[in-house]
Amino acid sequence: MSDELSFQQKLKNFSNSKYYTLKLNENYILEKYQGLDGFYYGINNLFPGSGYLGFHQNKLVILSSRGILGYESKNEENILHFKQIKNNINDFIGEKQFSKGNWFSLKDLLIHNDQIYVSFTEEIKEDCWNTSLLNAKFNYENIIFKKIFSPKKCVNASNNIDHEFNAHQSGGRIVLMENQNHIIFTTGDYRNRFLAKDPQSVNGKVIKIKDDKNNFEIISMGHRNPQGLLFDIENNFILSTEHGPYGGDEINLIRFDEKNIPNYGWPNASYGEHYGEKIQANKLKYRKYPLNKSHENYNFIEPLKYFVPSIGISEIVKLDKKNYVVSSLKDKSLYFFKLNKNNKIDDFKKVYTHERIRDLIFKNNYLYLFLEDTASLGKIKIE
C-alpha cells in the first residue's frame, strides 16, 4: 500500500508496458494495453490495482482505487502514457483507512464538463463507515476536492443487529441526471440488510443529490449493492446493476415516481441465497430475510434480468437508442442486449473478455474497459 501512495506523492507519470490484440467471440477485437505503473493494490484482488475511467475534452482520465489520478498525455508506439494530476483525495481516505482492508477504497469516477466527482468509503468515525462523494473543478495540474455528500449515520458490525459487516457492499456509482443537473448516486447496505428496507436510511438506495449541502432524495430502495448505473435521458429511466448474495445478480429498470419510492425487494426478495444456503446456522437469517424468489408476489419490483449463479455484475453503459452493454467481474465477460418497445430484454449475448472488468465507458465508438486481473486498459470498437 505504501508503494502506491509513494508513487502518487512523488507525482510519477505512468504508462502501459505492452500492447496486443485479442480476438473475442461475436467478432469483437479487444485491444489491450497491459500493466499500469503505480496501480499496485486492488479492491478484490490484493494485487494488482483497480481503477475507474472517465473523459475530459477527449482525453482519457484514469483513477486508481487508492487515489492516483492521471490523464492520457500521448499515445506512442502502442503505449498509452499518462501524466499524473496532483490531488488531495488522500486527505479524505488514506493510509490509515487502506490499512484496514482493501475493501475500503475509492468507488467511482465521473467527469462532466469541467466538474469531477469521486466516491469513496468514508470512515465517518473510528471503524464506522459509509459511502460519500467528493467534487472539484477539473484541471490538469492540481485538483482540490471538497466533500459534497456524507451520510450522517455510519455502519459497523457493532451497530448491526445481525453483527455482520462487509464494505464490498458499499455501492458508490455516480451518474449525472443531465436534464436537472443533479447527481444520481448508489449506496450499498454494508451487509446491514435491514437498512435497505428502511426508508429513513440512506443505505441500500439509489438517491438524487440535490446540492452540496447533504440534501438528497431517495429514488429507489431495496438494493443490496448497486454496482452499475446509467441515466437514460432519452427514455427517462435509470438502469442499474446489482450484486446479489450467493447468486441473484440483477439488472433493474428504475422509473421516477413522485408518489411512492419503488422497492426492489432486498432483503425480503432475491433470486440468490444467503451464503451457506439453507443450513441450520442460517435458520434465523432466513426467518428474518427470507429471500423470496418472486418479487411481484410480495409487492416488489421484478428485475429486468437476474443471474444464477452470480456473474459479479459491474458497470452498465448505453451504446445507442435502446442498445446497452453490462460488464462483469467474476464472469470476466461483457453482455450486450437491447430493450424492446415494452422495455424487456431482447437479443442478449455474452462476449468473454478473459479478465475481471472493474469499469466500463463508451466514447467515440469505442468501449473502454479497466481490466482488473492485470491492471490493464482495454478498447473494443463498436461498429
C-alpha positions in Angstrom: 0.0 0.0 0.0 2.8 2.4 0.9 4.3 1.7 -2.6 1.2 3.1 -4.4 0.9 6.1 -2.1 4.6 6.8 -2.5 4.1 6.6 -6.3 1.2 9.1 -6.0 3.0 11.5 -3.7 6.1 11.7 -6.0 3.7 12.5 -8.9 5.3 9.9 -11.1 3.9 9.7 -14.6 2.8 6.2 -15.7 2.2 4.1 -18.8 1.2 0.7 -20.1 4.1 -1.5 -21.0 2.6 -3.9 -23.5 0.0 -3.8 -26.3 -1.6 -6.6 -28.2 -5.0 -7.6 -29.7 -7.2 -10.5 -28.7 -10.0 -11.9 -30.8 -13.2 -12.4 -28.8 -16.3 -14.2 -29.7 -19.1 -12.4 -31.7 -16.3 -11.0 -33.9 -15.2 -8.4 -31.4 -11.5 -7.4 -31.1 -10.0 -6.4 -27.8 -7.0 -4.0 -27.9 -5.2 -4.5 -24.6 -2.7 -2.1 -23.1 -1.3 -4.2 -20.3 0.1 -3.3 -16.9 -0.3 0.2 -15.4 2.7 1.5 -13.5 1.7 2.5 -9.9 -1.6 0.6 -9.8 -0.5 -1.9 -7.2 -3.4 -2.5 -4.9 -6.9 -3.8 -5.9 -10.3 -3.8 -4.4 -10.9 -7.6 -4.7 -7.5 -8.9 -5.8 -4.8 -7.7 -3.4 -2.5 -7.2 -6.4 -2.6 -5.6 -9.0 -4.6 -2.4 -8.8 -8.2 -1.5 -9.6 -9.3 1.6 -11.4 -12.0 3.8 -12.9 -12.3 5.6 -16.2 -13.6 9.0 -17.5 -13.0 11.5 -20.2 -12.2 15.2 -20.2 -12.1 17.0 -23.5 -11.5 13.7 -25.3 -8.6 12.9 -23.0 -8.9 9.6 -21.2 -8.7 10.0 -17.4 -8.0 7.2 -15.0 -8.2 6.9 -11.2 -6.8 4.1 -9.1 -8.6 2.7 -6.1 -6.1 4.5 -3.9 -6.1 7.9 -5.5 -3.6 8.0 -8.4 -5.3 10.3 -10.9 -3.9 10.9 -14.4 -4.8 11.8 -18.0 -3.6 10.4 -21.3 -0.8 12.7 -22.4 0.3 10.8 -25.5 0.0 7.5 -27.4 3.4 6.4 -28.8 4.1 3.1 -30.5 1.0 1.4 -28.9 1.9 2.6 -25.4 -0.5 4.8 -23.5 1.3 7.5 -21.5 -0.4 9.2 -18.6 0.6 12.3 -16.7 -0.3 12.3 -13.1 -2.5 15.0 -11.6 -1.8 16.3 -8.1 -4.9 15.9 -5.9 -6.0 15.9 -2.2 -8.1 12.7 -2.2 -5.9 11.2 0.5 -7.0 13.9 2.9 -10.3 12.1 2.9 -9.2 8.4 2.6 -5.6 7.5 3.1 -3.1 5.0 4.5 -5.0 4.7 7.8 -8.1 3.5 6.1 -6.4 1.4 3.4 -4.5 -0.5 6.1 -7.9 -1.7 7.5 -8.7 -3.7 4.3 -8.7 -3.5 0.6 -12.5 -3.1 0.6 -12.0 0.5 1.8 -11.3 2.4 -1.3 -12.4 4.8 -4.0 -15.6 3.6 -5.6 -16.2 5.5 -8.8 -15.2 8.5 -11.1 -17.4 10.8 -13.0 -16.3 13.8 -15.2 -18.8 16.1 -16.7 -17.8 19.3 -18.5 -15.3 20.9 -16.0 -16.5 19.0 -12.9 -15.0 15.9 -11.5 -16.7 13.6 -8.9 -15.2 10.8 -6.9 -17.0 8.5 -4.4 -15.3 6.6 -1.6 -15.8 4.6 1.6 -15.6 7.2 4.3 -14.5 6.4 7.9 -17.0 8.8 9.4 -15.9 7.9 12.9 -13.5 5.2 14.1 -14.3 1.9 12.4 -17.7 3.2 11.3 -18.2 3.7 7.6 -20.5 4.9 4.8 -20.2 5.9 1.2 -19.5 9.6 0.4 -18.9 11.9 -2.5 -16.2 14.4 -3.4 -16.3 17.1 -6.1 -13.9 19.6 -7.7 -13.4 21.7 -10.7 -11.3 19.7 -13.1 -7.8 20.9 -14.1 -4.6 19.2 -15.2 -2.3 20.4 -12.5 -3.8 20.3 -9.1 -7.4 19.2 -8.2 -8.7 20.3 -4.8 -11.7 18.2 -3.8 -14.3 19.1 -1.3 -16.8 16.8 0.3 -20.4 17.4 -1.0 -22.2 14.4 0.4 -21.5 12.4 3.6 -24.2 10.4 5.3 -24.9 11.4 8.9 -25.0 7.8 10.1 -22.3 5.2 9.6 -22.2 1.4 9.7 -20.1 -1.1 11.5 -20.6 -4.6 12.9 -21.4 -3.4 16.4 -24.4 -1.4 15.4 -25.7 -4.1 13.1 -28.5 -6.2 14.6 -27.1 -9.2 12.6 -23.5 -8.5 13.7 -22.2 -8.6 10.1 -20.3 -6.1 8.1 -18.9 -6.0 4.6 -17.6 -2.9 2.9 -17.6 -4.5 -0.5 -21.3 -3.9 -0.3 -21.0 -0.1 -0.4 -22.3 0.9 -3.9 -20.8 4.3 -4.9 -21.7 4.6 -8.6 -22.2 8.1 -9.8 -24.0 9.5 -12.9 -25.3 12.9 -13.9 -29.0 13.5 -14.4 -28.4 15.9 -17.3 -31.9 17.3 -17.6 -31.9 18.5 -14.0 -28.1 18.8 -13.4 -28.4 16.5 -10.3 -26.1 13.7 -9.3 -27.6 10.1 -9.1 -25.7 8.0 -6.5 -25.9 4.4 -5.3 -25.3 3.2 -1.7 -24.9 -0.4 -0.5 -26.1 -2.0 2.7 -22.6 -2.9 4.0 -24.3 -6.2 4.9 -26.6 -4.4 7.3 -29.5 -5.9 5.4 -32.2 -4.2 7.4 -31.1 -0.8 6.3 -32.1 -1.5 2.6 -35.7 -1.6 3.5 -35.7 1.3 5.9 -37.0 4.5 4.2 -35.2 6.6 6.8 -31.8 5.1 6.0 -29.6 6.2 3.1 -28.2 2.7 2.7 -29.3 0.2 0.1 -30.7 3.0 -2.1 -30.4 4.9 -5.3 -30.5 8.6 -4.4 -30.6 12.0 -6.1 -28.2 14.6 -4.5 -29.8 18.0 -4.9 -26.9 20.3 -3.9 -23.7 20.4 -1.9 -25.5 20.7 1.5 -26.1 17.0 2.0 -29.7 17.3 0.7 -30.9 14.2 -1.1 -34.0 12.4 -2.3 -34.4 8.6 -2.4 -35.3 7.4 -5.9 -35.5 3.7 -5.1 -34.8 1.3 -2.2 -34.4 -2.4 -1.5 -31.0 -2.7 -3.0 -28.1 -4.8 -1.8 -25.1 -3.4 -3.6 -25.7 -1.4 -6.8 -22.5 -1.6 -8.9 -23.6 -0.1 -12.2 -25.7 2.9 -13.0 -27.0 4.7 -16.1 -29.4 7.6 -16.6 -31.1 7.2 -19.9 -32.2 10.7 -20.8 -34.0 9.6 -24.0 -36.2 7.1 -22.2 -36.3 8.9 -18.8 -35.4 6.0 -16.7 -32.4 4.6 -14.8 -30.8 1.2 -15.4 -28.8 -0.2 -12.5 -26.9 -3.4 -11.9 -26.7 -5.0 -8.5 -24.7 -7.7 -6.8 -26.9 -10.4 -5.3 -25.7 -12.6 -2.4 -25.0 -16.2 -3.4 -26.5 -15.9 -6.8 -29.1 -13.3 -7.9 -27.2 -10.5 -9.6 -29.7 -8.2 -11.2 -30.3 -5.7 -14.0 -33.0 -3.3 -12.8 -35.0 -0.6 -14.6 -35.9 2.3 -12.2 -38.6 4.8 -13.1 -39.1 8.1 -11.3 -42.1 8.0 -9.1 -43.0 11.2 -7.1 -45.7 9.5 -5.0 -44.0 6.2 -4.0 -40.4 5.0 -3.6 -40.1 1.9 -5.8 -38.8 -1.1 -3.8 -36.7 -3.7 -5.4 -37.1 -6.3 -2.7 -33.8 -6.7 -0.8 -33.5 -8.4 1.7 -37.0 -9.9 1.5 -36.8 -11.0 -2.2 -33.8 -12.2 -4.2 -33.1 -14.9 -6.7 -29.9 -15.7 -4.8 -29.4 -17.4 -1.4 -27.7 -16.4 1.8 -24.0 -17.6 1.9 -24.0 -21.2 3.1 -27.6 -21.5 1.8 -30.3 -23.2 4.0 -28.0 -24.8 6.6 -29.0 -24.8 10.3 -26.8 -21.9 11.1 -28.8 -19.7 8.6 -32.2 -20.7 10.0 -32.7 -17.4 11.8 -31.3 -15.4 8.9 -33.9 -16.9 6.5 -36.7 -16.2 9.1 -35.7 -12.5 9.1 -34.7 -12.2 5.5 -36.5 -14.9 3.5 -35.2 -14.1 0.0 -38.5 -15.0 -1.6 -38.0 -15.8 -5.3 -40.9 -13.9 -6.6 -40.6 -10.1 -6.2 -44.0 -9.3 -7.7 -46.0 -11.6 -5.4 -44.6 -9.6 -2.4 -45.3 -6.2 -3.9 -41.7 -5.6 -5.0 -40.4 -4.8 -8.5 -39.0 -7.7 -10.5 -35.5 -7.3 -12.1 -35.3 -7.0 -15.8 -32.9 -9.9 -15.6 -31.2 -11.9 -12.9 -28.2 -14.2 -12.9 -27.9 -17.6 -11.1 -25.1 -18.2 -10.4 -23.8 -14.7 -10.0 -21.6 -13.1 -12.6 -20.1 -10.4 -10.4 -22.0 -7.8 -12.4 -20.4 -4.3 -12.7 -21.0 -1.3 -14.9 -23.7 -0.6 -17.5 -23.5 1.8 -20.4 -25.7 2.8 -23.4 -24.5 2.4 -26.9 -27.4 3.9 -28.9 -31.2 4.1 -28.8 -32.0 1.0 -26.8 -28.8 -0.9 -27.1 -26.7 -1.4 -23.9 -23.8 -3.4 -22.5 -23.1 -4.7 -19.0 -19.7 -5.8 -17.7 -18.8 -8.4 -15.1 -16.1 -9.2 -12.6 -16.4 -12.9 -11.7 -17.6 -14.0 -15.1 -14.9 -11.9 -17.0 -17.4 -11.0 -19.7 -19.4 -8.3 -21.4 -23.2 -8.8 -22.0 -24.8 -6.9 -24.9 -28.5 -6.5 -25.1 -31.4 -4.3 -26.3 -34.7 -3.3 -24.8 -37.8 -3.8 -26.9 -40.8 -1.4 -27.1 -42.0 -2.9 -23.8 -38.7 -2.3 -22.1 -38.0 -6.1 -21.9 -34.5 -7.5 -22.7 -34.0 -8.9 -26.2 -31.0 -10.3 -28.1 -28.9 -11.0 -25.0 -25.3 -12.1 -25.9 -22.2 -12.8 -23.9 -18.7 -11.8 -25.0 -15.9 -13.4 -23.0 -13.0 -10.9 -22.2 -10.8 -13.2 -20.1 -10.4 -10.7 -17.3 -12.4 -9.1 -14.5 -13.9 -5.7 -15.7 -14.0 -3.1 -12.9 -15.2 -0.2 -15.0 -16.6 0.5 -18.5 -17.1 3.7 -20.5 -18.3 4.3 -24.1 -16.8 7.1 -26.1 -16.2 7.8 -29.9 -17.5 4.3 -30.9 -15.1 2.5 -28.5 -15.8 0.7 -25.3 -13.0 1.3 -22.8 -12.5 -1.3 -20.1 -10.5 -1.3 -16.9 -9.3 -4.9 -16.7 -8.6 -5.8 -13.1 -6.6 -9.0 -13.2 -3.6 -7.3 -14.8 -4.4 -3.6 -14.1 -4.8 -3.0 -17.8 -6.8 -0.9 -20.2 -8.9 -2.5 -23.0 -10.6 -1.0 -26.1 -13.3 -2.6 -28.2 -14.5 -0.9 -31.4 -18.3 -0.9 -31.7 -19.3 -0.9 -35.4 
